[in-house]
Amino acid sequence: MADQADGRRALIVGSGIAGVTAAFALGKAGWNTIVLEKAPDVRNLYVGSGIHLWNNTMRALKMLGLDDRVMAVSGPGAVVEQMKFITPKGRVLATVKCGEVGRRVGGDCVGINRAELLPSLAAALDDGVIQTSKEVVGFDQDDAGVTAKLADGAEERGDVLIGADGIRSTIRKLVTGIDEPPRYAGYTIWQGIAKVTPDVAPLGLFPLVYGPGLRFAYYRVDDERLYWFGVANAPEGGTDPEGMIKESLLERFKGWPYPTEDVIRMTDEGVIHRRDLYDRDPIQNWGQRRVTLVGDAAHPMTFDIGQGAGQGIEDAVVLSRCLSENSEREAALRSYEDQRRKRTAHMQQLSRSVGAAGRWKNPVAVQVRNLITTVTLGNPIGVKQFEKDLAYDF
């Protein structure tokens, strides 16, 4: 996987997408990496449904040499050529030609099953890099390195420590001194994957239907399978009656553009999952001395613009580069944070804004949202700004 490590050792807390990608990137740059995962079995982490890898994400993976792993899982059928924004009555508000954008910026737009992406990325690591049942509860630092304190009393020593432990990150809490729960976004998501033929849902298409406080979308995760999600305003902690998820969803999305109802019907009840959505405000302080954060530990955001995983993967590229270019560990980590803070805060705020607009239910507000969508994404100037985010030079 990597060049021969030269004695530099990085401790990475958490084996999600950001943590695994950071471990690979640093290993490729000559670091000896160890991923400390508190779960007893990483297979318990290989869950979830589809995620959308935008063009910037695929460029980052290509820089690391991991893009082939994505395509081996998804295949050409999962490449998105067009994204369409549609009203519940079927009116197209805007069309984004993702395929053309990808050819201009150097990376495709790809749908993939998260439960398959993460193990594929983890398999790129050397044996023994990911260590399970290793819960980090604290750390100590000195001029020579950092020591991770584990829940069982053991310790691990490294040159740097990277918190990649998600939206409820222990390392973030220790770094910032802030111990508060994430912010509930005000809406919940239902997700499913079903085998759907191209005559029902054509390859290359990603439609997103915006209704009053409701959204529905789908895209391919391979040639045969379709990932879909439905979103609705809901109180935090809500549940569905057992065995009636499909029935309740069909009622919510009754009469929505074809093939919304058919896609729901084609999905087995047992594979439809519901979860509430959360984020946090951007922060200025990502680290201290030899400790920093990546991914959701640093900048958790809602799913609304599909950039959560992408920003964590970008983090891995920049972090590896900074630690390779500067042998002063603390200076390298601060440089990484300085390079990433503005970019990720923009994505957090954009995601929150899109999610907030998705909650609008008032008919006048919905019309305003439709107009904003058409103006921002239905003309060359708006598309150019959209493309700027995807072509960002990280």
C-alpha positions in Angstrom: 0.0 0.0 0.0 2.7 2.5 0.9 6.3 3.4 0.9 8.4 2.1 3.7 7.5 4.1 6.9 10.5 6.0 8.3 9.5 6.0 12.0 6.8 8.7 11.8 3.7 7.4 13.7 0.2 8.7 13.4 -2.6 7.7 15.8 -6.0 8.0 14.1 -9.1 7.7 16.3 -12.1 6.2 14.4 -12.3 4.0 11.4 -15.0 5.7 9.4 -14.5 7.1 5.9 -12.4 10.1 7.0 -10.3 8.0 9.4 -9.6 5.2 7.0 -8.8 7.6 4.1 -6.4 9.6 6.4 -4.7 6.4 7.4 -4.2 5.4 3.8 -3.0 8.9 2.7 -0.5 9.1 5.5 0.7 5.5 4.9 1.2 6.3 1.3 3.3 9.3 2.3 5.6 7.1 4.5 3.9 7.2 7.9 3.3 4.3 10.2 -0.4 4.6 10.9 -2.6 2.9 13.5 -6.4 3.4 13.6 -7.9 3.0 17.1 -11.5 1.9 16.8 -13.6 1.5 19.9 -16.0 -1.0 18.2 -15.1 -4.7 18.8 -15.8 -5.6 15.1 -15.5 -3.2 12.2 -18.1 -5.2 10.3 -20.6 -3.5 12.6 -19.6 -0.2 11.0 -20.2 -1.4 7.5 -23.8 -0.2 7.5 -25.8 2.5 5.8 -27.3 3.2 2.4 -26.2 5.3 -0.5 -23.9 8.3 -0.5 -23.2 10.7 -3.3 -19.5 11.2 -4.2 -19.4 14.5 -6.0 -16.8 15.4 -8.6 -14.5 17.0 -6.0 -14.6 13.8 -3.9 -13.7 11.6 -6.8 -10.8 13.9 -7.7 -9.5 13.5 -4.1 -9.8 9.8 -4.3 -8.1 9.8 -7.7 -5.2 11.7 -6.1 -4.8 9.0 -3.5 -5.2 6.2 -6.0 -8.5 5.0 -4.5 -10.9 5.9 -7.2 -10.6 2.4 -8.8 -11.9 0.9 -5.6 -15.0 3.1 -5.9 -15.7 2.1 -9.5 -15.0 -1.6 -8.7 -17.9 -1.4 -6.2 -20.3 0.8 -8.1 -19.4 0.4 -11.8 -20.3 2.7 -14.7 -24.0 2.4 -14.1 -23.6 4.5 -10.9 -22.0 7.5 -12.7 -24.5 10.4 -12.5 -24.8 12.3 -15.8 -27.7 14.6 -14.9 -29.3 15.9 -11.7 -32.8 17.3 -12.0 -34.7 19.5 -9.5 -38.4 18.8 -9.8 -41.6 19.9 -8.2 -44.2 17.3 -6.9 -46.2 18.0 -10.0 -43.4 17.1 -12.3 -42.1 20.5 -13.4 -38.4 20.6 -13.9 -36.9 23.6 -12.1 -33.3 23.1 -13.1 -30.9 20.5 -14.7 -27.3 20.1 -13.7 -25.2 18.2 -16.2 -23.0 16.4 -13.7 -21.3 14.4 -16.4 -20.2 17.4 -18.3 -19.0 19.1 -15.1 -17.0 16.0 -14.2 -15.2 16.0 -17.6 -14.3 19.6 -17.1 -13.1 19.3 -13.5 -11.5 15.9 -13.7 -13.7 13.6 -11.7 -17.0 11.8 -12.2 -20.1 12.1 -9.9 -20.8 8.7 -8.5 -23.4 7.0 -6.3 -22.2 4.2 -4.0 -23.5 2.1 -1.1 -21.7 3.4 2.0 -21.9 -0.1 3.5 -19.7 -1.3 0.6 -17.5 1.8 0.2 -16.0 1.7 3.7 -14.9 -1.9 3.7 -13.4 -1.4 0.2 -11.3 1.6 1.5 -10.4 -0.3 4.7 -9.1 -3.2 2.6 -6.6 -0.9 1.0 -4.8 -0.6 4.4 -2.1 -3.0 5.5 -3.1 -5.8 7.9 -3.1 -4.6 11.5 -3.5 -0.9 10.8 -7.1 -0.9 12.1 -7.2 -2.1 15.8 -10.6 -2.8 17.4 -11.8 -2.5 21.0 -9.5 0.5 21.4 -11.5 3.3 22.9 -9.6 6.5 23.3 -10.7 8.5 26.4 -7.9 11.1 26.6 -4.4 12.1 25.6 -1.2 13.7 26.9 1.4 15.6 25.0 5.0 16.6 25.3 7.7 18.1 23.1 8.4 14.7 21.6 5.0 13.3 20.9 1.4 12.5 22.0 0.1 9.6 24.1 -3.4 8.3 23.6 -5.1 7.0 26.8 -7.4 4.0 26.3 -10.4 3.0 28.3 -8.8 -0.2 29.4 -5.8 1.6 30.9 -3.4 0.9 27.9 -1.6 3.6 26.0 -0.5 4.3 22.5 2.4 6.6 21.6 2.7 8.6 18.3 4.0 11.8 16.7 0.5 13.1 16.0 -3.1 12.2 17.0 -6.0 12.7 14.6 -9.6 12.7 15.8 -11.8 11.0 13.2 -14.4 9.8 15.6 -17.5 11.4 14.1 -20.1 13.9 15.1 -20.0 13.0 18.8 -16.2 13.0 18.8 -14.4 12.5 22.1 -11.3 14.1 20.7 -13.2 17.2 19.6 -14.6 17.6 23.1 -11.1 17.2 24.6 -9.6 19.7 22.1 -12.3 22.4 22.4 -13.5 21.9 26.0 -17.1 22.0 24.6 -19.4 19.2 25.6 -22.8 19.8 24.0 -25.0 17.6 21.8 -25.2 18.1 18.1 -28.0 20.3 16.7 -31.1 18.4 15.4 -31.9 19.7 11.9 -35.6 19.4 12.3 -36.1 16.6 9.8 -35.7 12.9 9.4 -34.7 10.7 6.5 -35.9 7.3 5.3 -33.4 5.4 3.1 -33.6 2.2 1.0 -31.9 0.3 -1.8 -33.9 -1.8 -4.3 -33.3 -3.6 -7.5 -34.8 -1.4 -10.2 -34.6 -1.8 -13.9 -33.5 1.0 -16.2 -37.0 1.3 -17.8 -38.3 2.4 -14.4 -35.3 4.6 -13.4 -32.8 5.3 -16.2 -29.1 5.0 -15.6 -27.2 8.3 -15.0 -30.2 10.2 -13.6 -30.4 11.8 -10.1 -33.8 13.5 -9.7 -34.5 15.5 -6.5 -38.2 16.3 -5.9 -38.9 19.2 -3.6 -42.3 19.5 -2.0 -43.8 21.3 1.0 -41.5 20.1 3.9 -40.9 16.9 1.9 -38.2 15.7 -0.5 -37.6 12.5 -2.5 -34.6 11.5 -4.6 -32.8 8.5 -6.0 -29.7 7.5 -7.9 -27.9 4.3 -8.9 -25.3 2.6 -6.7 -24.5 0.1 -9.4 -26.0 -1.1 -12.6 -28.9 -2.9 -10.9 -29.5 -1.2 -7.6 -31.1 2.1 -6.9 -30.6 4.1 -3.7 -33.5 6.4 -2.7 -34.3 8.7 0.2 -37.4 10.5 1.5 -37.1 13.4 3.9 -39.8 15.0 6.0 -40.1 17.5 8.8 -40.5 15.6 12.0 -40.0 15.8 15.8 -36.7 14.5 17.0 -36.8 10.8 18.0 -39.9 9.9 16.0 -40.6 6.3 14.9 -42.9 4.5 12.5 -45.4 1.8 13.4 -43.8 -1.6 13.1 -44.3 -3.1 9.6 -45.9 0.0 8.2 -42.9 2.1 7.0 -43.8 1.6 3.3 -47.4 2.3 3.9 -46.7 5.6 5.7 -44.1 6.6 3.0 -46.6 5.8 0.2 -49.1 8.0 1.9 -46.6 10.9 2.3 -45.5 10.8 -1.3 -48.8 9.9 -2.9 -49.1 11.3 -6.4 -45.5 12.4 -6.7 -43.8 12.1 -10.1 -43.2 8.6 -11.5 -41.5 6.4 -10.3 -41.6 7.7 -6.7 -44.3 5.3 -5.5 -43.1 2.4 -7.6 -39.6 2.7 -6.1 -40.9 2.6 -2.6 -43.1 -0.4 -3.4 -40.1 -2.3 -5.0 -38.1 -2.0 -1.7 -38.3 -4.6 1.0 -39.7 -3.2 4.2 -36.8 -4.6 6.2 -34.1 -2.6 4.3 -35.8 0.8 4.8 -34.1 2.7 7.6 -35.1 5.9 9.3 -32.7 8.3 11.1 -32.8 11.9 12.4 -30.3 14.4 11.0 -27.8 16.5 12.9 -25.0 18.9 12.4 -22.9 21.4 14.4 -21.8 25.0 14.0 -18.4 25.6 12.4 -15.6 26.0 14.9 -12.2 27.8 14.7 -10.3 25.6 17.0 -9.6 22.2 15.4 -6.6 21.2 17.4 -3.9 21.8 19.9 -0.2 21.1 19.5 0.1 17.6 18.0 -3.6 16.9 17.9 -6.1 17.7 15.1 -9.5 16.7 13.7 -10.8 15.4 10.4 -14.2 14.6 8.9 -17.3 14.8 11.0 -15.2 15.3 14.1 -14.1 18.7 12.7 -17.1 19.8 10.6 -20.2 17.7 10.8 -22.9 18.7 8.3 -26.3 17.5 7.2 -26.6 15.3 4.1 -28.3 18.1 2.1 -25.5 18.8 -0.4 -23.8 15.4 -0.3 -20.5 16.7 0.9 -20.0 15.1 4.3 -17.8 12.2 3.2 -16.2 14.3 0.5 -15.0 16.9 2.9 -13.4 14.2 5.1 -11.7 12.7 2.1 -10.4 16.2 1.1 -9.1 16.6 4.7 -7.1 13.4 4.3 -5.4 14.7 1.1 -4.5 18.1 2.6 -3.4 16.6 6.0 -1.1 14.2 4.3 0.4 16.9 2.2 1.0 19.2 5.1 2.7 16.6 7.2 4.8 15.5 4.3 6.0 19.1 3.5 6.7 20.3 7.0 8.7 18.2 9.5 7.6 20.5 12.3 4.5 18.5 13.4 2.6 21.3 15.2 3.2 23.8 12.4 2.1 21.2 9.8 -1.2 20.5 11.7 -2.0 24.2 12.0 -1.3 24.7 8.3 -3.7 21.9 7.5 -6.4 23.5 9.7 -5.9 26.9 8.2 -6.3 25.4 4.7 -9.4 23.5 5.5 -11.3 25.7 7.9 -12.9 28.2 5.4 -13.7 25.5 2.8 -15.5 23.2 5.3 -17.3 26.0 7.1 -18.7 27.1 3.7 -19.9 23.5 3.1 -21.5 23.3 6.6 -23.3 26.5 6.2 -24.4 25.7 2.6 -25.7 22.3 3.7 -27.6 23.9 6.6 -29.2 26.6 4.3 -30.3 24.0 1.7 -31.8 21.9 4.5 -33.6 24.8 6.0 -35.1 25.7 2.6 -36.2 22.1 2.3 -38.3 22.5 5.4 -40.4 25.3 4.0 -44.1 24.4 3.8 -45.9 27.7 3.3 -47.0 27.8 -0.4 -45.5 31.2 -0.9 -42.2 30.1 0.6 -42.2 27.0 -1.6 -42.7 29.2 -4.7 -39.8 31.4 -3.6 -37.6 28.3 -3.1 -38.6 27.1 -6.6 -37.6 30.4 -8.0 -34.3 30.4 -6.2 -33.5 26.9 -7.5 -34.2 27.9 -11.1 -32.2 31.2 -10.8 -29.2 29.6 -9.1 -29.0 26.3 -11.0 -31.0 26.9 -14.1 -28.6 29.4 -15.8 -24.9 29.4 -16.7 -23.9 31.9 -14.0 -25.5 29.8 -11.3 -24.0 26.6 -12.6 -20.5 28.3 -12.8 -20.7 29.0 -9.0 -21.8 25.4 -8.4 -19.0 24.1 -10.5 -16.5 26.3 -8.6 -17.2 24.3 -5.4 -16.7 21.0 -7.3 -13.4 22.2 -8.9 -12.0 23.7 -5.7 -8.2 23.4 -5.5 -7.6 21.6 -2.2 
